[in-house]
């Protein structure tokens, strides 16, 4: 029905967001084993609306970050809830 005379629009913001996410994941991947602070927001939770996680960066996947605390507690944090991450030491880029 669309024919060949009309193309659906493409948006660069989707490409830019994907590149930014890939870049962030690459930086995190290079810094596995370092201590980090992960600032998150869970808008659907009254008890944990804003939560800070502190621990060792164990891994990064396309949709989540894996963090361990010194007391052998491990967290898988969905990236969509992460506001930002801080390091206490120099990072590899």
N, C-alpha and C positions, 0 to 999 in steps of 0.2 A: 504494500500500500504506500510505503514511503517513496518508492521509485528511486531513481538515481539523481534527481535534481536537488534533494534535500538531505543533508547529513546531520545526524544528531550532534549537538554541541559537545565538545570535550572541555574539561576544566583542568587547568594546570594545578590548582590547589590540591587535587587528589594526588597528583604526581609529586608535588612538593612535600605533602604530608608523608607520603610513603618514603621518600628519600630521607626526610628528617628522622623518621622512626628507624630506618635502617642504619643511619649514621649513629644515632643514640645507642642502638643495640650493639653496633661494632665497638663503640667506646667502652660500653659496659663489659663486653666480651673480653676486651684487652685488659680489663682490670679485675678479673676474677681473683678471689683470695684477699681482696682488700676490705678494710672495715668501711662501712657506709652507714649513712642515715637516710632512710626513705620516708619522705613526707607524703602521706596519703589522705584522701577524702573519700568517705563512703556515705554518699548523700541519703541513702535509704536506711541508715542505722542511727538510732538515737544514742546508743551507748558508745559507738566508735565513729562518730561523724568525722573527726579529724584524728588521725593516729600516726604516731611516729614509731617506726621500726628501726632498731639499731642492731648491726651484726655484720657478719662476713658475707660478701657477695659470692655465692656459690655457682650461679649460672644465670643465663638469660635465654629465654625462648622467644618465639615471635609474638607471644601474647602474655607472657608472665616473667617475673623475676623470682629467683630462688635465693633465699636469705637464711642463714643459720645464726642462732644466738649461742653464746658460750655455754648455756645450760642444756645444750642438745635439743633445743626447740628449733624446728625448721618451718619456714613460711614459704608458700607459693603465693605471690602477690600479683593479681592481674594488672597489667600495665595501664589499663584504662583508669585505674584509681590512683595512680602515682602522679603527684604534683611536681615534685622535683627530688633530686638525690644529691647529697653532699658527701665528699670524701675528706678524711682527716689527714691525708697525705697526697703527695704529687701523683697525678694520674698519667697513664700512658694514653697517647692519642695518635 
